[in-house]
């Protein structure tokens, strides 16, 4: 029966598309860019995963205080050092009507932990899962691990029958251009279901009348349209073509705040924007890698005037950073959050001392991933040039630039990290700083390896005493800073703007849109 329901899902979707839907309460969402895929396992992109939280759900979730609470699991217990038991919520149905059971959890965990899964790093301690009965599962880990619930907040649960019927048991991969049925279709348990999607044009979600939870929202329909041009987003909001955007350009915040019928919400993001360096023995062009010399990386930091970037480019809205995690993230240490004043002359002298005066390299940036990134990169190029570097800017859409970064072909690149969904400094340590092996180092795009750092991260991963664990992680963050594995720039600003049709939205520090909490007037 589950297999038949999975086969019928495509027919149901076609029927929905053919039937006009008149929504009493509709929000027109002008996004900063499109999502990469409808498959939440296809790429570790917070923006895509946040959007798909409207459609799919995990065993647990974050509430409006960023605290973990039950979702598809109602309770859990630690059975032994390496085994957790979860009781599953009964009576939950997928959008195609299939019952939610333990089989769906097992199929989803197999899929996300598969060796080809881009999201396998989001479950670093996962070993296996066992069905106890239809509504009980046990998850076995590689050993004691304190952050399993944090990890599970964004491990979305699929319907096993739907996956099987559509030959989608294996994950897709945006970076490797591996697509499948789940790239273009959905079947979740969440508050909204997919009506239609045209990539780079519009994705429409409808209220799931059969959602197991009591809705806080009053939406019938969400129309998500990517509007990559900042000027066009502003014009669309002012003209009434869209009702909401989660990225009001920093240069237009004052104008929008003064406009009649427009409300702007502002705060600082958890996301830290950083510079990453290629650390392989050779660069992609065959040269011996100059960025393996600490003096070159130190010269790079001295060349960048963070205060000027903050004042001129970010319009005073960002928060300068000396460490790679924001103050809200456990493991943060204010003593590490310091940085030297810009000094182009000293940077030039360090380059000369290292034998790399006039160092040519390519800086990889994107046009659509981070706040004001194009302006940031252009300003950095000028600063680096004055300090004795010879940078070439390579800028383009994220879909084009990501393969260059992830394949190790980038000399220097920008990347940002919010420590989501874990909301703990272990996230950046295990996924970005640890040597690339197994589920660790998935975003270690520079190819570095520090055995002493790896040891600290591994120790933290099994330390169940929170204070001791965070002390280990802070020590690891100090090593990251001292050797300048990454160069932090700032925490991004958050600026959401909405028309007076919107009664309320919930804006949290993780900068994720939660329209299942949105109300229209």
C-alpha positions as CSV (number, residue, x, y, z in Angstrom):
1,X,0.0,0.0,0.0
2,X,2.9,2.4,0.8
3,X,4.5,1.7,-2.5
4,X,1.2,2.3,-4.4
5,X,0.8,5.6,-2.5
6,X,4.3,6.6,-3.5
7,X,3.5,5.9,-7.2
8,X,0.3,7.9,-7.0
9,X,2.2,11.0,-5.5
10,X,3.2,12.3,-8.9
11,X,-0.4,11.9,-10.2
12,X,-1.7,13.9,-7.2
13,X,0.8,16.7,-7.8
14,X,-0.3,17.0,-11.4
15,X,-3.9,17.3,-10.3
16,X,-3.1,20.0,-7.8
17,X,-1.2,22.0,-10.5
18,X,-4.2,21.8,-12.8
19,X,-6.6,23.1,-10.1
20,X,-6.5,26.9,-9.4
21,X,-6.1,27.7,-5.7
22,X,-7.6,30.9,-4.4
23,X,-5.8,31.7,-1.2
24,X,-7.4,33.9,1.4
25,X,-4.1,34.5,3.1
26,X,-1.1,34.5,0.8
27,X,2.4,35.8,1.4
28,X,4.5,36.7,-1.6
29,X,8.1,36.0,-0.5
30,X,10.9,37.7,-2.5
31,X,14.0,35.6,-1.7
32,X,17.6,36.8,-2.0
33,X,18.2,33.8,-4.3
34,X,16.6,30.5,-5.3
35,X,17.0,27.3,-3.3
36,X,19.3,24.7,-4.8
37,X,17.0,21.7,-4.7
38,X,13.9,20.3,-3.2
39,X,16.1,17.5,-1.8
40,X,17.2,18.6,1.7
41,X,20.1,16.2,1.6
42,X,21.5,17.6,-1.7
43,X,23.8,20.3,-0.3
44,X,24.7,21.7,3.1
45,X,23.2,25.0,2.4
46,X,21.4,26.6,5.4
47,X,19.2,28.7,3.1
48,X,17.9,25.7,1.2
49,X,17.4,23.6,4.3
50,X,15.6,26.5,6.1
51,X,13.1,26.8,3.2
52,X,12.5,23.0,3.2
53,X,11.7,23.1,6.9
54,X,8.3,24.3,5.6
55,X,7.8,21.0,3.9
56,X,9.9,18.4,5.8
57,X,10.4,17.8,9.5
58,X,12.9,16.2,11.8
59,X,12.6,14.1,14.9
60,X,13.2,17.3,16.9
61,X,13.1,21.0,16.1
62,X,14.1,24.4,17.4
63,X,11.3,26.5,18.9
64,X,11.0,30.3,18.9
65,X,13.7,30.5,21.6
66,X,16.1,28.3,19.7
67,X,15.5,25.6,22.2
68,X,15.1,21.9,21.2
69,X,11.7,20.5,21.4
70,X,9.8,17.3,20.2
71,X,8.7,17.1,16.6
72,X,8.3,13.7,14.9
73,X,9.7,12.2,18.0
74,X,7.8,12.8,21.2
75,X,10.4,11.6,23.7
76,X,13.9,10.1,23.9
77,X,16.3,8.5,26.3
78,X,20.0,7.6,26.4
79,X,19.9,3.8,26.7
80,X,23.7,3.4,26.9
81,X,26.8,5.3,26.1
82,X,26.3,4.9,22.4
83,X,22.5,4.2,22.0
84,X,19.6,6.6,22.0
85,X,16.0,5.5,21.9
86,X,13.2,7.6,20.3
87,X,9.5,7.3,20.6
88,X,7.8,8.4,17.4
89,X,4.7,10.5,17.1
90,X,1.7,8.5,16.2
91,X,-1.0,9.5,13.7
92,X,1.3,11.6,11.5
93,X,0.8,11.4,7.8
94,X,2.9,12.4,4.8
95,X,1.5,14.8,2.3
96,X,0.5,11.9,0.1
97,X,-1.4,10.3,2.9
98,X,1.1,7.6,3.9
99,X,1.5,6.9,7.6
100,X,4.7,7.9,9.3
101,X,6.5,5.0,11.0
102,X,9.9,3.8,12.1
103,X,10.6,2.5,8.6
104,X,10.7,6.1,7.3
105,X,13.2,7.1,10.0
106,X,15.5,4.2,9.1
107,X,15.3,4.9,5.4
108,X,16.0,8.6,5.9
109,X,19.0,8.0,8.2
110,X,20.4,5.5,5.7
111,X,20.0,8.0,2.9
112,X,21.5,11.0,4.7
113,X,24.5,9.0,6.1
114,X,25.3,7.3,2.8
115,X,28.9,7.8,1.6
116,X,27.6,10.0,-1.3
117,X,25.5,12.2,0.9
118,X,26.6,15.9,1.0
119,X,25.0,16.1,4.4
120,X,26.7,13.1,6.0
121,X,28.8,15.5,8.0
122,X,25.7,16.7,9.8
123,X,25.6,13.4,11.6
124,X,29.2,12.9,12.5
125,X,28.7,10.3,15.2
126,X,26.0,8.2,13.5
127,X,26.6,4.5,13.1
128,X,23.2,2.7,12.5
129,X,19.6,2.7,13.4
130,X,17.3,-0.2,14.5
131,X,13.5,-0.5,14.5
132,X,12.1,-1.6,17.8
133,X,8.5,-1.4,16.8
134,X,6.5,0.8,14.4
135,X,6.9,3.8,16.6
136,X,10.2,3.2,18.3
137,X,13.7,3.4,16.9
138,X,17.2,3.2,18.4
139,X,20.1,5.2,17.0
140,X,23.5,3.7,17.6
141,X,26.5,6.1,17.6
142,X,30.2,5.5,17.4
143,X,30.5,6.2,21.1
144,X,29.4,8.8,23.7
145,X,28.2,11.9,21.8
146,X,26.5,14.9,23.5
147,X,25.1,16.7,20.4
148,X,22.8,14.2,18.7
149,X,19.6,16.2,19.3
150,X,21.2,19.3,17.9
151,X,22.2,17.3,14.8
152,X,18.8,15.8,14.3
153,X,17.0,19.2,14.1
154,X,17.6,19.4,10.4
155,X,17.7,15.8,9.4
156,X,14.5,15.7,7.5
157,X,12.4,12.5,7.4
158,X,11.3,11.1,4.1
159,X,8.6,8.5,3.4
160,X,10.3,5.2,2.7
161,X,7.6,4.0,0.2
162,X,7.9,7.3,-1.7
163,X,11.7,7.0,-1.9
164,X,11.5,3.4,-3.1
165,X,8.7,4.0,-5.7
166,X,10.7,6.9,-7.2
167,X,14.1,5.3,-7.2
168,X,15.3,7.9,-4.7
169,X,16.8,5.8,-1.9
170,X,20.2,7.5,-2.6
171,X,20.8,11.2,-2.0
172,X,21.3,13.7,-4.8
173,X,24.3,16.1,-4.9
174,X,24.1,19.7,-6.1
175,X,27.9,20.1,-6.2
176,X,28.4,16.9,-8.3
177,X,25.3,17.8,-10.5
178,X,23.6,14.5,-9.4
179,X,19.8,15.0,-9.7
180,X,16.8,12.7,-9.1
181,X,13.1,12.6,-8.4
182,X,13.6,14.3,-5.0
183,X,15.3,17.2,-6.7
184,X,12.0,18.4,-8.2
185,X,9.4,16.7,-6.0
186,X,8.5,16.5,-2.3
187,X,6.6,14.4,0.2
188,X,7.0,15.6,3.7
189,X,5.0,15.8,6.9
190,X,5.5,19.6,7.5
191,X,3.1,22.5,7.7
192,X,3.1,23.2,3.9
193,X,3.1,21.0,0.8
194,X,4.5,21.7,-2.6
195,X,2.1,22.9,-5.3
196,X,4.6,23.7,-8.0
197,X,8.1,24.7,-8.7
198,X,9.9,26.3,-11.6
199,X,13.6,26.7,-10.7
200,X,14.9,30.3,-10.7
201,X,11.3,31.5,-11.2
202,X,8.7,30.5,-8.5
203,X,8.0,27.8,-5.9
204,X,4.5,27.7,-4.5
205,X,3.6,26.0,-1.2
206,X,0.1,25.3,0.1
207,X,-1.1,24.9,3.7
208,X,-1.0,21.3,4.8
209,X,-4.5,20.8,6.3
210,X,-3.5,17.5,7.7
211,X,-0.5,18.7,9.7
212,X,-0.2,17.0,13.1
213,X,0.6,20.2,14.9
214,X,-1.6,23.2,15.8
215,X,-0.7,26.0,13.3
216,X,0.5,29.3,14.7
217,X,0.3,30.8,11.1
218,X,-2.8,31.7,9.2
219,X,-1.3,31.3,5.7
220,X,-3.0,29.4,2.9
221,X,-0.3,29.9,0.3
222,X,3.3,30.9,0.1
223,X,4.7,32.1,-3.3
224,X,8.5,32.2,-3.2
225,X,10.2,34.1,-6.0
226,X,14.0,34.5,-6.1
227,X,14.9,38.1,-6.7
228,X,18.6,38.2,-6.9
229,X,18.9,41.9,-7.7
230,X,18.9,44.0,-4.4
231,X,17.5,47.0,-6.2
232,X,14.7,44.9,-7.8
233,X,13.8,43.4,-4.4
234,X,13.4,46.9,-2.9
235,X,11.4,48.1,-5.8
236,X,9.1,45.0,-5.7
237,X,8.4,45.6,-2.0
238,X,7.7,49.3,-2.4
239,X,5.4,48.7,-5.3
240,X,3.5,45.9,-3.6
241,X,4.7,43.1,-5.9
242,X,6.1,41.2,-2.9
243,X,5.0,41.2,0.8
244,X,8.2,40.0,2.4
245,X,12.0,39.7,1.9
246,X,14.5,38.2,4.3
247,X,17.3,40.3,2.8
248,X,16.8,44.0,2.7
249,X,20.0,45.5,1.3
250,X,22.0,47.3,4.0
251,X,22.2,50.4,1.8
252,X,18.4,50.6,1.6
253,X,17.4,50.0,5.2
254,X,17.0,53.6,6.0
255,X,14.9,54.3,2.9
256,X,12.7,51.2,3.6
257,X,12.2,52.2,7.2
258,X,11.0,55.6,6.2
259,X,8.6,54.3,3.5
260,X,4.9,54.2,4.4
261,X,3.5,50.7,4.8
262,X,6.8,49.0,5.2
263,X,8.3,47.6,8.4
264,X,12.0,46.6,8.8
265,X,13.3,44.2,11.4
266,X,17.0,44.2,12.2
267,X,19.5,42.3,14.3
268,X,22.9,40.6,14.0
269,X,23.2,37.1,12.5
270,X,24.9,34.1,13.9
271,X,26.7,33.7,10.6
272,X,30.4,34.7,10.5
273,X,31.9,35.6,7.1
274,X,35.4,34.3,6.7
275,X,38.3,34.1,4.3
276,X,39.5,30.6,3.5
277,X,43.0,29.7,2.1
278,X,44.1,26.9,-0.1
279,X,46.6,24.9,2.0
280,X,47.6,22.1,-0.3
281,X,51.2,21.7,-1.3
282,X,50.5,23.3,-4.7
283,X,47.9,25.7,-6.0
284,X,45.7,24.7,-8.9
285,X,48.1,26.3,-11.4
286,X,51.0,24.2,-10.2
287,X,52.8,26.8,-8.1
288,X,54.2,25.9,-4.7
289,X,51.5,27.2,-2.3
290,X,52.5,30.5,-0.7
291,X,49.5,30.4,1.7
292,X,51.1,27.6,3.7
293,X,53.4,30.3,5.1
294,X,51.8,31.8,8.2
295,X,53.5,35.2,7.4
296,X,51.5,35.4,4.1
297,X,48.2,34.7,6.0
298,X,49.2,37.3,8.6
299,X,49.9,39.8,5.8
300,X,46.5,39.1,4.4
301,X,44.8,39.9,7.7
302,X,46.8,43.1,8.1
303,X,45.8,44.2,4.6
304,X,42.1,44.0,5.4
305,X,40.6,47.0,7.1
306,X,37.7,45.5,8.9
307,X,36.6,48.8,10.4
308,X,36.4,50.4,7.0
309,X,34.4,47.5,5.6
310,X,32.1,47.7,8.6
311,X,31.6,51.5,8.2
312,X,31.5,51.9,4.4
313,X,30.4,48.6,2.9
314,X,28.2,47.3,5.7
315,X,26.8,50.7,6.7
316,X,27.6,50.1,10.3
317,X,25.3,47.1,10.4
318,X,27.8,44.2,10.8
319,X,29.8,43.1,13.8
320,X,33.6,42.8,13.3
321,X,35.0,39.4,14.3
322,X,38.3,38.2,15.6
323,X,37.2,34.6,16.0
324,X,35.3,32.2,13.8
325,X,32.1,31.9,16.0
326,X,29.7,34.5,17.1
327,X,29.2,35.4,20.8
328,X,25.9,33.4,21.0
329,X,27.6,30.2,20.0
330,X,28.8,27.9,22.9
331,X,32.5,27.7,22.9
332,X,33.0,31.4,22.1
333,X,35.7,33.1,24.1
334,X,35.8,36.9,24.2
335,X,39.6,36.8,24.6
336,X,39.9,35.3,21.1
337,X,37.6,38.0,19.6
338,X,40.4,40.5,19.0
339,X,42.2,41.4,15.8
340,X,45.0,43.7,14.8
341,X,44.4,47.1,13.2
342,X,44.9,47.2,9.4
343,X,48.5,48.0,8.4
344,X,49.3,47.9,4.7
345,X,53.0,48.7,5.3
346,X,53.4,45.9,7.8
347,X,51.6,43.5,5.5
348,X,53.9,44.5,2.6
349,X,56.9,43.9,4.9
350,X,55.7,40.5,5.9
351,X,55.2,39.5,2.3
352,X,58.7,40.6,1.5
353,X,60.1,38.7,4.5
354,X,58.3,35.6,3.2
355,X,59.7,36.1,-0.3
356,X,56.3,36.7,-1.9
357,X,56.2,40.4,-2.8
358,X,53.6,41.1,-5.4
359,X,51.9,37.7,-4.8
360,X,49.4,36.9,-7.5
361,X,46.3,34.9,-6.6
362,X,42.6,34.5,-7.4
363,X,39.9,35.4,-4.9
364,X,36.7,33.4,-5.4
365,X,33.5,35.2,-4.4
366,X,29.8,34.8,-5.1
367,X,27.1,37.2,-6.1
368,X,24.2,35.7,-4.2
369,X,25.3,34.0,-1.0
370,X,26.3,36.6,1.6
371,X,25.2,40.1,2.5
372,X,26.9,42.7,0.2
373,X,29.5,40.1,-0.8
374,X,30.3,41.7,-4.1
375,X,31.0,45.0,-2.5
376,X,33.1,43.3,0.2
377,X,35.2,41.5,-2.4
378,X,35.8,44.5,-4.5
379,X,36.9,46.5,-1.4
380,X,39.2,43.6,-0.3
381,X,40.8,43.6,-3.8
382,X,41.7,47.3,-3.4
383,X,43.0,46.8,0.2
384,X,45.1,43.7,-0.8
385,X,46.6,45.5,-3.8
386,X,47.7,48.4,-1.6
387,X,49.4,45.9,0.7
388,X,51.5,44.3,-2.0
389,X,49.3,41.4,-3.2
390,X,48.1,41.1,-6.8
391,X,44.6,39.7,-6.5
392,X,42.3,38.7,-9.3
393,X,38.6,38.7,-8.5
394,X,36.6,35.7,-9.8
395,X,32.9,36.4,-8.9
396,X,29.8,34.6,-10.0
397,X,26.7,32.8,-8.8
398,X,27.1,30.3,-6.0
399,X,26.1,27.4,-8.2
400,X,29.1,28.2,-10.4
401,X,31.6,29.1,-7.7
402,X,30.9,26.3,-5.2
403,X,32.6,23.5,-7.3
404,X,35.7,25.6,-7.5
405,X,35.9,26.0,-3.8
406,X,34.9,22.5,-2.8
407,X,37.2,20.8,-5.3
408,X,40.3,22.7,-4.0
409,X,40.8,24.8,-7.1
410,X,40.4,28.1,-5.3
411,X,43.4,30.0,-4.1
412,X,41.5,32.1,-1.6
413,X,37.7,32.2,-1.1
414,X,34.9,33.5,1.1
415,X,32.7,31.3,3.1
416,X,30.3,31.9,6.0
417,X,29.3,29.6,8.9
418,X,26.4,29.9,11.3
419,X,27.0,26.6,13.1
420,X,23.5,25.5,12.1
421,X,21.7,23.3,12.8
422,X,23.9,22.4,15.7
423,X,24.2,25.9,17.2
424,X,27.4,24.9,18.9
425,X,31.1,25.5,18.0
426,X,31.6,21.8,17.5
427,X,29.8,22.3,14.2
428,X,32.5,24.5,12.6
429,X,35.3,22.5,14.2
430,X,34.2,19.1,12.9
431,X,32.9,20.2,9.5
432,X,35.5,22.9,8.6
433,X,38.6,22.6,10.8
434,X,39.1,18.9,11.2
435,X,41.1,17.0,8.7
436,X,39.0,15.6,5.9
437,X,38.2,12.0,6.7
438,X,34.9,10.1,6.9
439,X,32.1,12.5,8.1
440,X,34.7,15.1,9.3
441,X,36.0,18.0,7.3
442,X,33.2,18.0,4.7
443,X,33.8,21.8,4.3
444,X,37.5,21.7,4.8
445,X,37.9,23.1,1.3
446,X,41.4,24.3,1.9
447,X,42.8,20.8,2.5
448,X,44.6,21.6,5.8
449,X,45.4,19.0,8.5
450,X,46.4,19.7,12.1
451,X,46.8,16.4,14.1
452,X,46.8,18.2,17.4
453,X,43.6,20.1,16.5
454,X,42.0,16.9,15.3
455,X,42.7,15.3,18.7
456,X,41.0,18.1,20.6
457,X,37.9,18.0,18.3
458,X,37.7,14.2,18.7
459,X,38.0,14.5,22.5
460,X,35.2,17.1,22.5
461,X,32.9,14.9,20.5
462,X,32.7,12.2,23.2
463,X,32.8,14.5,26.3
464,X,29.4,14.4,28.0
465,X,30.3,17.0,30.6
466,X,29.2,20.3,28.9
467,X,31.7,22.5,30.6
468,X,34.6,20.2,29.9
469,X,33.5,19.8,26.3
470,X,33.3,23.6,25.7
471,X,36.7,24.1,27.3
472,X,38.1,21.7,24.7
473,X,36.3,23.4,21.9
474,X,37.6,26.9,23.0
475,X,41.1,25.5,23.1
476,X,40.6,24.3,19.5
477,X,39.3,27.7,18.5
478,X,42.4,29.3,19.9
479,X,44.5,27.0,17.7
480,X,42.4,28.0,14.7
481,X,43.1,31.7,15.5
482,X,46.8,31.3,16.3
483,X,47.5,29.6,13.1
484,X,45.0,31.6,11.1
485,X,43.4,28.6,9.5
486,X,40.5,30.8,8.6
487,X,40.4,34.6,8.7
488,X,37.1,35.9,10.3
489,X,35.7,39.2,9.0
490,X,32.4,39.9,10.6
491,X,29.0,38.6,11.7
492,X,26.5,39.5,9.0
493,X,23.5,41.9,9.7
494,X,20.0,40.7,9.4
495,X,17.4,43.0,7.8
496,X,13.9,41.7,7.0
497,X,11.4,44.0,5.3
498,X,7.6,43.5,4.9
499,X,4.5,45.2,3.8
500,X,1.7,46.2,6.1
501,X,-0.2,43.1,4.9
502,X,2.0,41.1,7.2
503,X,0.8,41.1,10.8
504,X,3.8,39.4,12.4
505,X,6.9,37.2,11.6
506,X,9.4,35.6,14.0
507,X,13.0,36.7,13.4
508,X,15.7,34.8,15.3
509,X,19.4,35.0,15.3
510,X,19.8,32.1,13.0
511,X,18.2,34.2,10.2
512,X,15.9,31.4,9.2
513,X,12.4,32.3,7.8
514,X,9.7,30.4,9.7
515,X,6.5,31.1,7.9
516,X,4.7,28.5,9.9
517,X,4.8,31.2,12.6
518,X,3.8,34.1,10.2
519,X,0.4,35.8,10.3
520,X,-1.2,38.0,7.7
521,X,-3.7,40.8,8.5
